[in-house]
Amino acid sequence: MQNKKFNAVFNSYLIYVGVAIASGGVALYTPIIVSQTGKHFSGFWAASILFGLNLGRVLGSYAGSRFPKAANHPWAVSGNIFLEGIALYCMAFLDHAWALATLALLAGLGSGLSFPGLKNYLLKLRELDQSALFSRLAFAIRMGLVGGYLTASWVPHDHLQVVFFIVLVTFIVYGVFMLVAMKSIVKNEALYLTAQSQVSIDAGMMTQEMSETNYSENTPSRIAELPLMFYLSNALFWCFAVQPMIGFSLHIPKFTPDIPVSTPFWLAALVIIFFQIPISKRAIRTRDHFKFLQIGYLCLFVSFLVMIIFGHSSTAVITSAILLSFGQVFYGPSLDVLTARFADKVKADTGQLMSRQMLYQSMGNMIGSMAGGVLFDLAQSMHNPALNWIILAIGSLAMVVLSKNKIPQFYRNAGKFNTPH
């Protein structure tokens, strides 16, 4: 038992380190490529890169939800990670915005296929607590983001080949670490299933009535799906949360050029590092996690309100970014836990539900990234720099209200309806 626990902890940290390294690569190139494209082309074309990236994630997540066995195979997960890294590296050699968006689409496809598989393998570590797994995953991502954003502040922005070569190396390391961890997890899973089979054989000595009851209780439900409103809430959160990735990258060079474009991002990531695990530990009951979803939306609303009132202040930009990070601290891990608990309750395929959740999250990111660029251009053309922030504030306030009662009600009703009898 001690050896099993050690293996589970080792494999989880192998995954965390790999994710952190790859996240550093993502944080390194994103503000640079967005600000450079916005400077040389427009907000629309800058947004099209993140749009393409997230469209690829949507397509990849959809394929992963339809073909979970193929997407979750260890070699498939690592192969898709390598695909993302190679596609990003090729972006260093292109000068046309449409070509950058096309390669971003390919990179997103690799990401959308690999990340649900990553979560699925984490959930196979049965010896470890689910809430802690997702909190540490978010923590690892933020650790990588801080390193990447800090690196982006001193790497010459006109040396894109150097930037994207570093990105390629981070994804190669990530893919290798994931492969090693997944192979070990698969081996331990096989031993676990063998032990479970032996238990089932021994239990065959029980009465037929008890056997039928056990069969009924462990048969997957035919209807095991989270309510649409739950998925749409996830999509809207990330739609609102991702727009500042474009908005800040375009806003800072024009209105607050006294700070580097990556500054709000690494500061926000640091906040998440310090607060992610302590805050996530406070959510134990399902009711707590739903409360955290509402607080997440509330943080977004206050963040956008700051930009509406003090948009020309560098301090306001940093404050807004920090509030956004608190929104993600509260929202992200709680949503993962709620999805995992639902899957466990109705005996659904957790990996498949995670893929579907990733699909809607990527759709939100995709729409939000494009809207961020379009709204920035619109605000400039109408000589109202606060216009894009006003729209975001109104939308996030509406979701604060819905998150109080409506979304938890849909979730609970679905759980009752789908629970096998």
VMD Tcl script that draws the C-alpha trace (Angstrom):
set ca {
  {0.00 0.00 0.00}
  {2.87 2.34 0.87}
  {4.55 1.56 -2.46}
  {1.30 2.24 -4.34}
  {0.92 5.63 -2.66}
  {4.53 6.52 -3.48}
  {4.06 5.56 -7.16}
  {0.85 7.60 -7.37}
  {2.51 10.67 -5.85}
  {5.59 10.30 -8.08}
  {3.49 9.97 -11.26}
  {1.30 12.93 -10.31}
  {4.33 15.16 -9.78}
  {5.88 13.96 -13.02}
  {2.72 15.17 -14.77}
  {2.68 18.44 -12.81}
  {6.29 19.26 -13.69}
  {5.67 18.49 -17.37}
  {2.56 20.67 -17.40}
  {4.43 23.51 -15.67}
  {7.23 23.42 -18.25}
  {4.78 23.45 -21.18}
  {2.73 26.22 -19.56}
  {5.92 28.26 -19.38}
  {6.30 27.83 -23.13}
  {2.72 28.96 -23.74}
  {3.17 32.02 -21.50}
  {6.41 32.88 -23.28}
  {4.98 33.13 -26.78}
  {1.38 34.28 -26.23}
  {1.78 37.95 -25.18}
  {4.65 38.38 -27.64}
  {2.85 37.03 -30.70}
  {-0.43 38.78 -29.83}
  {1.13 42.21 -29.24}
  {3.37 41.91 -32.31}
  {0.49 40.86 -34.55}
  {-1.71 43.62 -33.14}
  {1.03 46.18 -33.80}
  {1.71 45.08 -37.39}
  {-1.85 44.16 -38.41}
  {-4.87 44.79 -36.14}
  {-6.69 43.61 -33.04}
  {-8.76 41.30 -35.25}
  {-5.73 39.47 -36.60}
  {-4.11 39.31 -33.18}
  {-7.31 37.73 -31.87}
  {-7.45 35.34 -34.82}
  {-4.35 33.55 -33.50}
  {-6.02 32.73 -30.17}
  {-9.25 32.06 -32.04}
  {-7.48 29.47 -34.20}
  {-5.78 27.97 -31.15}
  {-9.08 27.56 -29.33}
  {-10.97 26.39 -32.41}
  {-8.40 23.60 -32.66}
  {-8.99 22.79 -29.00}
  {-12.72 22.61 -29.63}
  {-12.24 20.20 -32.53}
  {-9.72 18.16 -30.53}
  {-11.98 18.00 -27.47}
  {-14.92 16.96 -29.62}
  {-12.86 14.18 -31.22}
  {-11.67 13.14 -27.76}
  {-15.24 12.89 -26.47}
  {-16.31 10.80 -29.50}
  {-13.26 8.51 -29.54}
  {-12.03 8.42 -25.91}
  {-10.06 5.18 -26.26}
  {-7.98 6.51 -29.15}
  {-7.47 9.96 -27.58}
  {-6.55 8.57 -24.14}
  {-3.90 6.06 -25.24}
  {-0.48 7.06 -23.79}
  {1.17 7.32 -27.20}
  {-1.78 9.32 -28.55}
  {-1.62 11.82 -25.66}
  {2.15 12.33 -26.04}
  {1.88 12.44 -29.84}
  {-0.68 15.22 -29.64}
  {1.57 17.14 -27.24}
  {4.44 16.88 -29.75}
  {2.07 18.01 -32.52}
  {1.25 21.17 -30.56}
  {4.92 21.97 -29.97}
  {5.96 21.46 -33.61}
  {3.06 23.56 -34.92}
  {3.97 26.40 -32.57}
  {7.65 26.24 -33.59}
  {6.69 26.62 -37.26}
  {4.97 29.93 -36.42}
  {8.42 31.54 -36.05}
  {9.00 31.28 -39.81}
  {5.76 32.92 -41.03}
  {5.01 36.57 -41.82}
  {1.30 36.41 -42.72}
  {-1.36 36.68 -40.05}
  {-3.64 34.11 -41.70}
  {-0.79 31.58 -41.78}
  {-0.12 32.15 -38.07}
  {-3.82 31.56 -37.33}
  {-3.75 28.33 -39.38}
  {-0.80 26.90 -37.45}
  {-2.43 28.01 -34.20}
  {-5.44 25.91 -35.24}
  {-3.18 22.86 -35.64}
  {-1.51 23.50 -32.28}
  {-4.92 23.81 -30.64}
  {-5.98 20.47 -32.12}
  {-3.07 18.80 -30.36}
  {-3.92 20.57 -27.11}
  {-7.62 19.68 -27.28}
  {-6.82 16.01 -27.82}
  {-4.14 15.73 -25.13}
  {-5.40 17.74 -22.14}
  {-8.58 15.71 -21.38}
  {-6.38 12.60 -21.53}
  {-4.09 14.19 -18.96}
  {-7.01 14.78 -16.57}
  {-8.24 11.24 -17.17}
  {-4.89 9.77 -16.12}
  {-4.78 11.97 -13.03}
  {-8.17 10.55 -12.01}
  {-6.75 7.03 -12.26}
  {-4.54 7.87 -9.26}
  {-7.18 6.56 -6.86}
  {-4.86 6.77 -3.85}
  {-4.89 10.60 -4.06}
  {-7.64 13.11 -3.27}
  {-9.47 14.47 -6.35}
  {-9.73 18.04 -5.08}
  {-6.01 18.10 -4.31}
  {-5.18 16.66 -7.73}
  {-6.94 19.44 -9.61}
  {-5.72 22.16 -7.27}
  {-2.11 21.03 -7.73}
  {-2.63 20.80 -11.48}
  {-3.83 24.43 -11.53}
  {-0.89 25.33 -9.26}
  {1.60 23.68 -11.65}
  {0.09 25.50 -14.63}
  {0.45 28.84 -12.84}
  {4.02 28.11 -11.79}
  {4.86 27.57 -15.44}
  {2.98 30.69 -16.48}
  {4.95 32.87 -14.07}
  {8.23 31.57 -15.45}
  {7.06 32.03 -19.03}
  {5.72 35.55 -18.55}
  {8.87 36.64 -16.70}
  {10.99 35.20 -19.51}
  {8.84 37.04 -22.07}
  {9.64 40.35 -20.36}
  {13.35 40.12 -21.26}
  {13.46 37.93 -24.39}
  {13.86 40.17 -27.49}
  {10.46 40.26 -29.16}
  {11.93 40.45 -32.64}
  {13.78 37.12 -32.25}
  {10.78 34.87 -32.74}
  {12.85 31.87 -33.84}
  {14.58 31.82 -30.45}
  {11.27 32.24 -28.64}
  {9.54 29.40 -30.47}
  {12.55 27.08 -30.26}
  {12.32 27.38 -26.47}
  {8.59 26.65 -26.78}
  {9.31 23.50 -28.83}
  {11.75 22.21 -26.20}
  {9.19 22.73 -23.41}
  {6.60 20.63 -25.25}
  {9.07 17.84 -25.99}
  {9.93 17.62 -22.28}
  {6.23 17.72 -21.38}
  {5.41 14.91 -23.82}
  {8.22 12.66 -22.53}
  {7.25 13.23 -18.87}
  {3.61 12.45 -19.65}
  {4.53 9.26 -21.50}
  {6.61 7.94 -18.60}
  {3.86 8.78 -16.07}
  {1.04 7.32 -18.19}
  {2.83 4.01 -18.78}
  {3.36 3.63 -15.05}
  {-0.29 4.53 -14.34}
  {-1.52 2.01 -16.93}
  {0.61 -0.70 -15.32}
  {-0.79 0.09 -11.86}
  {-4.31 0.23 -13.29}
  {-3.91 -3.28 -14.71}
  {-2.84 -4.55 -11.28}
  {-5.83 -2.79 -9.70}
  {-8.29 -4.34 -12.18}
  {-6.78 -7.78 -11.64}
  {-7.29 -7.39 -7.89}
  {-10.87 -6.23 -8.47}
  {-11.54 -9.28 -10.66}
  {-10.31 -11.56 -7.89}
  {-12.63 -9.82 -5.44}
  {-15.52 -10.35 -7.87}
  {-14.74 -14.06 -8.11}
  {-14.71 -14.39 -4.33}
  {-17.96 -12.46 -4.14}
  {-19.54 -15.03 -6.47}
  {-20.07 -17.21 -3.44}
  {-22.79 -14.79 -2.29}
  {-26.47 -15.28 -3.07}
  {-27.91 -14.64 -6.55}
  {-30.08 -11.88 -5.15}
  {-27.08 -9.98 -3.81}
  {-25.20 -10.50 -7.07}
  {-28.07 -9.02 -9.05}
  {-28.19 -6.03 -6.71}
  {-24.45 -5.42 -7.09}
  {-24.74 -5.72 -10.86}
  {-27.55 -3.21 -10.92}
  {-25.59 -0.76 -8.77}
  {-22.46 -0.93 -10.91}
  {-24.06 -0.86 -14.33}
  {-23.38 2.49 -16.02}
  {-26.41 4.65 -16.54}
  {-27.60 5.05 -20.10}
  {-28.24 8.71 -19.41}
  {-25.17 10.23 -17.79}
  {-24.85 13.81 -18.89}
  {-24.36 17.12 -17.16}
  {-27.04 19.75 -17.91}
  {-26.41 22.07 -20.84}
  {-26.60 25.14 -18.59}
  {-23.64 23.80 -16.59}
  {-21.54 23.51 -19.75}
  {-22.67 26.90 -21.05}
  {-21.75 28.51 -17.74}
  {-18.24 27.10 -18.15}
  {-18.04 28.39 -21.73}
  {-19.18 31.88 -20.71}
  {-16.74 32.09 -17.82}
  {-13.76 31.40 -20.05}
  {-15.21 33.58 -22.80}
  {-15.11 36.52 -20.38}
  {-11.84 35.50 -18.69}
  {-9.83 35.07 -21.91}
  {-10.74 38.43 -23.46}
  {-8.26 40.35 -21.28}
  {-5.50 38.14 -22.72}
  {-6.21 39.99 -25.95}
  {-7.48 43.17 -24.29}
  {-4.43 43.72 -22.07}
  {-1.98 42.80 -24.83}
  {-3.55 45.47 -27.07}
  {-4.45 47.94 -24.31}
  {-1.01 48.22 -22.65}
  {1.06 49.35 -25.68}
  {-1.56 52.00 -26.49}
  {-2.69 53.33 -23.09}
  {-0.14 52.22 -20.44}
  {3.18 51.74 -22.29}
  {5.16 52.35 -19.09}
  {4.75 48.65 -18.13}
  {5.86 45.58 -20.16}
  {3.00 43.78 -21.86}
  {3.64 40.59 -19.87}
  {3.57 42.29 -16.43}
  {-0.13 41.79 -15.53}
  {0.04 38.16 -16.63}
  {2.95 37.05 -14.44}
  {1.65 39.02 -11.46}
  {-1.77 37.38 -11.85}
  {-0.14 33.96 -12.11}
  {1.80 34.60 -8.90}
  {-1.46 35.39 -7.09}
  {-2.90 32.07 -8.25}
  {0.21 30.22 -7.07}
  {-0.10 31.63 -3.55}
  {-3.86 31.31 -3.19}
  {-4.97 28.35 -5.36}
  {-4.44 25.48 -2.94}
  {-5.37 27.30 0.33}
  {-8.63 28.56 -1.19}
  {-9.53 25.29 -2.95}
  {-9.13 23.35 0.31}
  {-11.96 25.40 1.82}
  {-14.47 23.91 -0.63}
  {-15.53 20.50 0.66}
  {-19.27 20.15 0.09}
  {-20.93 20.42 -3.30}
  {-22.64 23.59 -2.07}
  {-19.20 25.12 -1.37}
  {-18.03 24.44 -4.91}
  {-21.11 26.14 -6.38}
  {-20.49 29.13 -4.12}
  {-16.95 29.27 -5.50}
  {-18.31 29.33 -9.06}
  {-20.39 32.39 -8.18}
  {-17.43 34.12 -6.49}
  {-15.39 33.43 -9.63}
  {-17.88 35.35 -11.75}
  {-18.03 38.13 -9.16}
  {-14.25 38.58 -9.36}
  {-14.54 38.96 -13.14}
  {-17.21 41.63 -12.75}
  {-15.13 43.71 -10.31}
  {-12.06 43.31 -12.54}
  {-13.89 44.73 -15.56}
  {-15.40 47.50 -13.44}
  {-11.88 48.63 -12.48}
  {-10.92 48.86 -16.16}
  {-14.07 50.88 -16.95}
  {-13.28 53.50 -14.31}
  {-9.46 53.59 -14.29}
  {-8.48 52.13 -17.66}
  {-5.63 54.59 -18.31}
  {-3.82 53.69 -15.07}
  {-1.07 51.06 -15.00}
  {-2.02 50.23 -11.41}
  {-5.60 49.63 -12.51}
  {-4.47 47.23 -15.25}
  {-2.45 45.22 -12.72}
  {-5.30 45.28 -10.19}
  {-7.74 44.10 -12.84}
  {-5.43 41.23 -13.81}
  {-5.09 40.15 -10.18}
  {-8.88 40.14 -9.73}
  {-9.18 38.02 -12.88}
  {-6.73 35.54 -11.39}
  {-8.83 35.26 -8.24}
  {-11.80 34.49 -10.46}
  {-9.89 31.55 -11.94}
  {-8.72 30.42 -8.47}
  {-12.31 30.07 -7.33}
  {-13.88 28.82 -10.55}
  {-11.52 26.36 -12.28}
  {-10.80 23.61 -9.70}
  {-14.36 23.68 -8.34}
  {-15.78 23.06 -11.80}
  {-13.42 20.09 -12.26}
  {-14.43 18.61 -8.89}
  {-18.16 19.03 -9.64}
  {-17.71 17.25 -12.97}
  {-15.76 14.40 -11.39}
  {-18.31 14.00 -8.57}
  {-21.17 13.91 -11.05}
  {-19.41 11.23 -13.11}
  {-18.78 9.16 -9.99}
  {-22.38 9.52 -8.82}
  {-23.98 8.38 -12.07}
  {-21.12 5.96 -12.89}
  {-20.31 7.77 -16.14}
  {-17.05 7.80 -18.13}
  {-15.11 10.57 -16.35}
  {-12.68 11.05 -19.22}
  {-15.56 11.53 -21.64}
  {-17.23 14.12 -19.41}
  {-13.90 15.91 -19.00}
  {-13.49 15.99 -22.78}
  {-16.95 17.50 -23.15}
  {-16.19 20.05 -20.45}
  {-12.94 20.92 -22.28}
  {-14.96 21.27 -25.48}
  {-17.21 23.96 -24.02}
  {-14.30 25.67 -22.28}
  {-12.43 25.84 -25.56}
  {-15.53 27.18 -27.31}
  {-15.67 29.94 -24.70}
  {-11.98 30.69 -25.19}
  {-12.39 30.67 -28.94}
  {-15.33 33.08 -29.01}
  {-13.86 35.25 -26.25}
  {-10.47 35.63 -27.91}
  {-11.98 36.72 -31.21}
  {-14.48 39.00 -29.48}
  {-11.62 40.56 -27.52}
  {-9.87 41.71 -30.68}
  {-13.06 42.80 -32.43}
  {-14.36 44.72 -29.40}
  {-10.99 46.46 -28.97}
  {-11.05 47.62 -32.60}
  {-14.70 48.69 -32.19}
  {-13.94 50.65 -29.01}
  {-11.10 52.49 -30.75}
  {-13.18 53.29 -33.83}
  {-15.96 54.68 -31.60}
  {-13.42 56.62 -29.47}
  {-14.69 54.87 -26.33}
  {-11.82 52.79 -24.86}
  {-14.07 51.47 -22.07}
  {-16.69 49.96 -24.40}
  {-15.24 46.43 -24.45}
  {-14.89 46.40 -20.64}
  {-18.50 47.62 -20.20}
  {-19.85 44.71 -22.25}
  {-17.78 42.21 -20.25}
  {-18.96 43.69 -16.93}
  {-22.64 43.41 -17.90}
  {-22.25 39.78 -19.01}
  {-20.33 38.68 -15.92}
  {-22.85 40.39 -13.59}
  {-25.68 38.46 -15.25}
  {-23.80 35.19 -14.62}
  {-23.27 36.10 -10.95}
  {-27.05 36.16 -10.60}
  {-27.60 32.88 -12.50}
  {-24.85 31.10 -10.57}
  {-26.63 31.66 -7.25}
  {-29.61 29.33 -7.77}
  {-30.33 28.36 -11.38}
  {-27.14 26.51 -12.30}
  {-26.91 24.52 -9.01}
  {-30.58 23.58 -9.43}
  {-30.00 22.20 -12.95}
  {-26.97 20.25 -11.70}
  {-28.82 18.64 -8.79}
  {-31.85 17.74 -10.91}
  {-29.60 16.08 -13.49}
  {-27.87 14.10 -10.75}
  {-31.19 12.80 -9.42}
  {-32.45 11.96 -12.88}
  {-29.30 10.16 -13.97}
  {-28.58 8.18 -10.81}
  {-29.02 4.47 -11.57}
  {-31.69 2.63 -9.58}
}
mol new
graphics top color blue
foreach p $ca { graphics top sphere $p radius 0.5 }
foreach p [lrange $ca 0 end-1] q [lrange $ca 1 end] { graphics top cylinder $p $q radius 0.2 }
display resetview
